[in-house]
Amino acid sequence: MCRRNTGVRTMLRIHYFLLVIVISVIGILSILYASKGADQSYAETEMDVVTAQNLVDANNDAERLNSLFDDIKKVNGWIEVLDSRKLITQYIGTPLDKSTPELMLLDKDPEYAPYISSVASFLRKGVLYTYVVKIPVDQLEVSIWSKQSGTLRDKHIQRYNAQAVLGFILLSTIVIFVYSRWTARKISDPLAKIAGGIDRLKAGDYTVRLDFKLESEFLQIRDTLNGMAEKLEWAGEQKKRMELDRQRMLADISHDLKTPISTLYGYAKALHEGMVKDADKQKSYLQSIYNKAKRVNALLDTLFEMTQLDHPEFILDKKEQDIGECMRETILDHLSEIEDKGIELEVGIPEAVVLYPFDRKQMGRVFSNLIANAVRYNPAGTRLRITLEVQPDGLYLEFADNGNGIPAHTQSIIFEPFVRGDKARSNDGGTGLGLAIAQKIVHLHQGSIQLLGTTEETTIFHIFLPQI
């Protein structure tokens, strides 16, 4: 079973699914961009945490030192001043814890510490003192926020949010535009090709063929249109061929009728006007008129038989009977001609009864025509072989001779009306319709007839009748 191609509906579902994924990715990236921008805005306005070293550096600047003290107090921090013995001599600010745990520096991880601290020593009048700055951890983030400019921070966040939204809209628009063009082309391109193919068919160009690989619905239309174009092209060729055959047949009929009718007219006119006085000559003219009239009558009878075979209401009179007996009877009918011409006859027909459903009259006409042609167109001493073989798939009949043969240029058209083995249209009594009628009769029996040949036998008419 052939794998079913993807349908247009399935294709659109896949495209929409991919579109949703791409838009979602763009949305996530936009959100991440806005979040990163907000974090950056916080970082840009973040306050530096005051350390003990900052206080030491500002010892000689009272105003700067007091400002740093105020910054520490605002975040609920305090300063412990230690003497050289590491004893607390002074608190600046309100201490939340007056114990003296291990000092925790700002560069250490304060995850589990109640506060962060920094230490720096300095000399005052030759005595060594130490600043210990302590800031509660839970107040650190609040302190940073309190030092930031709310308006500036909001502007930064709004700017990043606006950029994220605009980026999302722009990228989504581009993606949707590309998707729509892509999807439209997947549908419009084959439709345009199909429409173009139909227009060419309407214009009478039956050679058009569509060639594209897309979804199953379009492939079905493509195959249907190509099949229709092939049938129309074949029908057109057949019509042209039939028209040429009709014209050639009319020309051949005219040719075959004109000569005897002209002779009939001339002889009859001569007799009618009394131009022939001699009795023997009159008798000769009358004999010629009779012969020509007989030939015209035979030609018209043959044409009538041919039209009968082509008629859609014509039905063979099939009966199951011995086809070998029919072949033997036909040979006997022509036996005197065969002997008079000096033809050597070789017959290979089974003695046993070979039953087959066929029209005895019509099939006898086929056998008679093939035997008569072999006798008429071959010289004395020609060997004529007539055989019948019974095979599981049907019957094989052959009428073969080693005579003059049929010219190569007529072998391909030998079964067409008015075609003869000799190119010259001599008055040999033939009509040129025998083989055409024989082929029609064989085809009406669902069989086939072929012209073959070998070096030993120049002409072989091979008939196959399938087992029914």
C-alpha positions in Angstrom: 0.0 0.0 0.0 1.4 3.4 -0.9 2.0 5.9 1.9 -0.7 8.5 2.0 0.7 12.0 1.4 0.1 14.8 3.9 -3.3 16.6 3.3 -3.8 20.3 3.1 -5.6 20.3 6.4 -2.8 18.5 8.1 -0.2 20.8 6.5 -2.1 23.8 7.9 -2.3 22.3 11.3 1.5 21.7 11.3 2.1 25.2 10.1 -0.1 26.7 12.8 1.6 24.6 15.5 5.0 25.8 14.3 3.7 29.4 14.3 2.5 29.1 17.9 5.9 27.7 19.0 7.8 30.5 17.3 5.5 33.2 18.7 5.8 31.6 22.2 9.6 31.6 21.9 9.5 35.3 20.9 7.2 36.0 23.9 9.5 34.2 26.3 12.6 36.1 25.0 10.7 39.4 25.3 9.8 38.6 28.9 13.4 37.6 29.7 14.6 40.8 28.1 12.2 42.9 30.2 13.3 41.1 33.4 16.9 41.5 32.6 16.4 45.2 32.0 14.6 45.6 35.3 17.5 43.9 37.1 20.0 46.1 35.3 18.0 49.2 36.3 18.2 48.1 39.9 21.9 47.5 39.6 22.5 50.9 38.0 20.9 52.8 40.9 22.1 50.5 43.7 23.7 52.1 46.7 27.2 51.2 47.8 27.1 49.6 51.3 29.2 51.6 53.8 32.1 49.7 55.3 34.5 50.3 58.2 37.2 51.3 55.7 35.0 54.1 54.4 34.8 55.5 57.9 38.6 55.3 58.4 39.1 57.0 55.0 36.8 59.8 56.1 38.3 60.3 59.6 39.8 63.6 58.6 36.6 64.9 57.1 34.0 65.4 59.8 31.2 66.2 57.5 31.8 63.2 55.3 32.2 61.0 58.4 28.9 62.2 59.9 27.2 61.5 56.5 28.5 58.0 56.5 27.2 57.5 60.1 23.8 58.7 59.0 23.7 56.2 56.0 24.5 53.3 58.4 21.8 54.4 60.8 19.2 54.7 58.0 19.5 50.9 57.4 19.3 50.2 61.1 23.0 49.5 61.3 25.4 50.7 63.9 29.1 51.2 64.5 31.1 49.8 67.4 34.4 51.5 68.3 36.9 49.2 69.8 40.1 50.1 71.7 43.4 48.4 71.4 42.2 45.7 73.7 39.2 45.0 71.4 36.8 46.3 74.0 33.8 48.3 72.9 34.3 51.9 73.9 31.4 53.5 72.0 28.3 52.7 70.0 27.3 54.9 67.1 23.6 54.2 66.3 21.3 51.8 68.0 22.8 48.3 68.3 20.4 45.4 67.7 22.8 43.0 69.3 25.4 43.9 71.9 27.0 40.6 71.9 30.4 40.2 70.3 30.1 37.2 67.9 32.8 36.5 65.4 33.4 39.3 63.0 31.7 38.6 59.6 33.2 40.4 56.7 31.2 41.7 53.7 33.1 39.4 51.3 31.9 36.3 53.2 28.6 34.6 52.5 26.0 36.2 54.9 23.3 33.6 54.2 23.0 32.5 57.8 24.3 35.6 59.6 22.0 38.0 61.3 24.0 40.9 60.0 27.1 41.7 58.0 30.0 43.5 59.4 33.3 45.1 58.3 36.3 46.0 60.4 39.0 48.6 59.9 41.6 50.0 62.3 43.0 53.6 62.7 45.3 55.6 64.9 44.0 58.5 67.0 46.6 60.4 69.0 48.9 57.5 68.9 46.3 55.0 70.1 45.0 52.1 67.9 41.2 52.0 67.5 39.0 49.8 65.4 35.7 50.5 63.7 33.2 47.6 63.4 30.3 48.4 61.1 27.3 46.1 61.4 24.3 46.1 59.1 21.3 43.7 59.6 20.9 41.3 56.6 17.1 41.7 56.5 17.5 45.4 56.2 20.1 45.4 53.5 17.7 45.0 50.5 15.3 47.6 52.0 18.2 49.9 52.5 19.2 49.6 48.8 15.7 50.3 47.7 15.4 53.3 50.0 18.5 54.8 48.4 17.4 54.3 44.9 15.6 57.0 42.8 12.1 55.6 42.3 11.3 57.8 39.3 14.5 56.9 37.6 14.2 53.2 38.3 10.6 53.2 36.9 11.7 55.0 33.8 14.4 52.4 33.2 11.9 49.5 33.8 9.3 51.1 31.5 11.9 51.6 28.8 12.9 48.0 28.9 9.3 46.8 29.0 8.4 49.0 26.0 11.4 47.6 24.1 10.3 44.1 24.9 6.7 44.8 23.8 7.9 46.5 20.6 10.4 43.7 19.9 7.6 41.1 20.4 5.2 42.9 18.1 7.9 43.4 15.4 9.3 39.9 15.4 5.7 38.4 15.6 4.7 40.5 12.6 7.7 39.4 10.6 7.1 35.7 11.5 3.3 35.9 10.7 4.1 37.7 7.4 6.7 35.0 6.4 4.4 32.2 7.6 1.4 33.6 5.6 3.5 34.1 2.4 4.9 30.6 2.8 1.5 29.0 3.4 -0.1 31.0 0.6 2.6 29.9 -1.8 2.2 26.2 -0.8 -1.5 26.6 -1.9 -1.5 29.3 -4.6 1.5 28.0 -6.6 -0.1 24.6 -7.4 -3.5 26.2 -7.9 -1.8 28.5 -10.5 -0.2 25.6 -12.2 -3.5 23.7 -12.2 -5.4 26.7 -13.6 -2.7 27.1 -16.3 -3.0 23.5 -17.2 -6.7 23.7 -17.5 -6.4 26.8 -19.7 -4.0 24.9 -22.0 -6.4 22.0 -22.2 -9.2 24.4 -23.1 -7.0 25.9 -25.8 -6.6 22.4 -27.2 -3.0 21.7 -26.0 -3.3 18.1 -24.8 0.4 17.7 -24.3 0.3 19.6 -21.0 1.5 17.7 -17.9 1.6 19.0 -14.3 4.7 18.1 -12.3 4.8 19.1 -8.6 5.1 17.4 -5.3 2.7 18.7 -2.6 -0.1 17.6 -0.4 -2.4 14.7 -1.4 -5.3 16.8 -2.5 -3.2 18.6 -5.0 -1.5 15.4 -6.1 -5.0 13.9 -6.8 -5.9 16.9 -8.9 -2.5 16.7 -10.6 -2.9 13.0 -11.4 -6.5 13.5 -12.5 -5.6 16.4 -14.8 -2.6 14.5 -16.3 -4.8 11.4 -16.8 -7.4 13.5 -18.5 -4.7 15.2 -20.7 -3.3 11.8 -21.7 -6.8 10.6 -22.7 -7.6 13.7 -24.6 -4.2 13.6 -26.3 -4.8 9.9 -27.2 -8.3 10.7 -28.4 -7.0 13.6 -30.4 -4.4 11.4 -32.1 -7.0 8.8 -32.7 -9.3 11.4 -34.2 -6.6 12.6 -36.5 -5.7 9.1 -37.4 -9.3 8.2 -38.1 -9.7 11.3 -40.1 -6.6 10.4 -42.2 -7.9 6.9 -42.5 -11.3 8.1 -43.6 -9.7 10.4 -46.2 -7.4 7.7 -47.4 -10.3 5.2 -47.5 -12.4 7.6 -49.5 -9.6 8.1 -51.8 -8.9 4.4 -52.1 -12.6 3.7 -52.6 -12.8 6.4 -55.3 -9.7 4.9 -56.9 -11.0 1.3 -56.8 -14.5 2.3 -58.1 -13.4 4.9 -60.7 -11.6 2.5 -63.0 -14.3 -0.2 -63.3 -17.1 2.4 -63.4 -15.3 4.3 -66.1 -14.9 1.1 -68.1 -18.6 0.2 -67.5 -19.6 3.7 -68.7 -17.4 3.6 -71.8 -18.4 0.1 -72.9 -22.1 0.7 -72.2 -22.0 4.0 -74.1 -20.3 2.3 -77.1 -22.9 -0.4 -77.1 -25.8 2.0 -76.6 -24.7 4.3 -79.4 -24.2 1.4 -81.8 -20.5 2.0 -82.1 -19.7 -1.8 -81.9 -21.2 -3.7 -84.9 -19.2 -6.9 -84.6 -21.1 -9.6 -82.6 -17.9 -11.1 -81.1 -16.8 -7.6 -80.0 -20.2 -6.9 -78.5 -19.9 -10.1 -76.6 -16.4 -9.2 -75.4 -17.7 -5.7 -74.2 -20.6 -7.3 -72.4 -18.2 -9.8 -70.7 -16.0 -6.8 -69.6 -19.1 -5.0 -68.3 -20.1 -8.1 -66.3 -16.6 -8.5 -64.8 -16.3 -4.9 -63.8 -19.7 -4.9 -62.3 -18.9 -8.0 -60.4 -15.8 -6.4 -59.1 -17.6 -3.3 -58.0 -20.3 -5.4 -56.4 -17.6 -7.4 -54.5 -16.0 -4.2 -53.3 -19.3 -2.8 -52.1 -20.2 -6.1 -50.3 -16.8 -6.1 -48.6 -17.3 -2.5 -47.5 -20.8 -3.4 -46.2 -19.3 -6.3 -44.2 -16.7 -4.0 -42.7 -19.3 -1.4 -41.6 -21.3 -4.3 -40.1 -18.3 -5.4 -38.0 -17.8 -1.8 -36.8 -21.4 -1.3 -35.9 -21.9 -1.3 -32.0 -24.9 -3.6 -32.3 -23.1 -6.3 -34.2 -23.0 -9.5 -32.3 -21.0 -12.6 -33.2 -22.8 -15.9 -33.5 -20.6 -17.8 -31.1 -21.0 -21.5 -30.5 -18.7 -24.0 -28.9 -17.5 -26.2 -31.7 -14.4 -27.8 -33.3 -12.2 -25.0 -34.6 -9.8 -27.6 -36.2 -12.7 -28.8 -38.3 -13.4 -25.3 -39.5 -9.8 -24.8 -40.5 -9.8 -28.1 -42.4 -13.0 -27.2 -44.2 -11.5 -23.9 -45.3 -8.4 -25.6 -46.6 -10.5 -28.0 -48.7 -12.4 -25.0 -50.1 -9.1 -23.6 -51.4 -7.4 -26.9 -52.2 -8.0 -26.7 -56.0 -6.4 -23.2 -56.0 -3.5 -24.4 -54.0 -2.9 -27.4 -56.3 -3.3 -25.3 -59.5 -0.8 -22.7 -58.3 1.7 -25.5 -57.3 1.8 -24.5 -53.6 3.2 -27.1 -51.2 0.8 -27.5 -48.3 1.9 -28.4 -44.7 -0.9 -28.9 -42.2 -0.5 -29.3 -38.5 -4.0 -29.5 -37.0 -4.8 -31.9 -34.1 -7.0 -34.8 -35.1 -8.7 -34.6 -31.7 -11.7 -32.2 -31.3 -10.6 -28.7 -30.2 -13.7 -27.1 -28.8 -13.8 -23.3 -28.7 -16.6 -20.7 -28.7 -16.4 -18.9 -32.0 -18.4 -17.6 -34.9 -17.9 -20.2 -37.7 -18.8 -18.0 -40.6 -16.7 -15.0 -39.5 -13.7 -17.0 -38.4 -13.9 -19.1 -41.6 -13.6 -15.8 -43.5 -10.4 -15.0 -41.6 -8.9 -18.4 -42.5 -10.0 -18.1 -46.1 -8.5 -14.7 -46.6 -5.1 -15.7 -45.2 -5.0 -18.8 -47.4 -6.2 -16.9 -50.5 -3.5 -14.2 -50.0 -0.8 -16.9 -49.6 -1.9 -18.5 -52.9 -2.5 -15.3 -54.8 0.8 -13.4 -54.0 3.3 -16.2 -54.0 5.0 -18.2 -56.9 4.7 -21.9 -57.5 6.8 -24.0 -55.2 6.0 -21.9 -52.1 5.5 -23.9 -48.9 2.3 -22.9 -47.0 2.2 -24.1 -43.4 -1.1 -24.0 -41.4 -0.9 -25.1 -37.8 -3.0 -25.1 -34.6 -1.6 -25.6 -31.1 -3.5 -25.9 -27.9 -1.9 -24.3 -24.9 -3.1 -23.8 -21.3 -3.6 -20.0 -21.9 -5.4 -20.4 -25.3 -5.1 -21.4 -29.0 -2.2 -20.5 -31.2 -2.9 -20.6 -35.0 -0.3 -19.8 -37.7 -0.5 -19.3 -41.5 3.1 -19.1 -42.7 4.8 -19.3 -46.1 8.3 -18.9 -47.5 7.2 -16.9 -50.5 7.8 -13.4 -51.6 7.1 -11.8 -48.2 5.6 -8.4 -47.5 7.7 -5.3 -48.1 9.0 -3.7 -44.9 7.4 -0.4 -45.5 3.9 -1.9 -45.5 4.3 -4.4 -42.6 3.4 -1.9 -39.9 0.2 -0.9 -41.8 -0.7 -4.2 -43.4 -4.0 -4.5 -41.3 -5.2 -1.1 -42.4 -7.9 -0.8 -45.1 -6.8 -0.8 -48.7 -3.2 -1.8 -47.9 -1.7 -4.5 -50.1 1.5 -6.3 -50.0 2.4 -5.0 -53.5 2.5 -1.2 -53.7 1.0 -1.1 -57.1 -2.8 -1.4 -57.1 -3.2 -4.0 -59.8 -6.5 -5.6 -60.9 -5.8 -8.9 -59.1 -9.3 -9.3 -57.8 -8.4 -8.2 -54.3 -10.1 -5.3 -52.5 -7.3 -4.5 -50.0 -9.8 -4.9 -47.1 -9.3 -8.6 -46.3 -6.7 -8.3 -43.6 -8.5 -5.3 -42.0 -11.7 -7.4 -41.8 -9.7 -10.4 -40.5 -8.2 -8.3 -37.7 -11.6 -6.9 -36.7 -13.1 -10.5 -36.5 -10.2 -11.7 -34.4 -10.5 -8.7 -32.0 -14.2 -9.4 -31.7 -13.2 -12.9 -30.4 -10.9 -11.1 -27.8 -7.9 -12.4 -29.7 -4.9 -10.9 -31.5 -3.4 -11.3 -34.9 0.2 -10.4 -35.7 2.5 -10.3 -38.8 5.8 -12.0 -38.1 8.6 -13.5 -40.2 11.8 -15.4 -40.0 14.6 -16.2 -42.5 13.0 -19.6 -43.2 9.4 -18.3 -43.4 9.1 -14.8 -44.7 5.5 -14.3 -43.8 3.8 -15.6 -40.6 0.3 -14.6 -39.6 0.1 -15.5 -35.9 -3.3 -15.7 -34.3 -3.9 -16.0 -30.5 -7.3 -16.8 -29.1 -7.4 -16.7 -25.3 -8.9 -19.5 -23.2 -12.4 -18.4 -22.2 
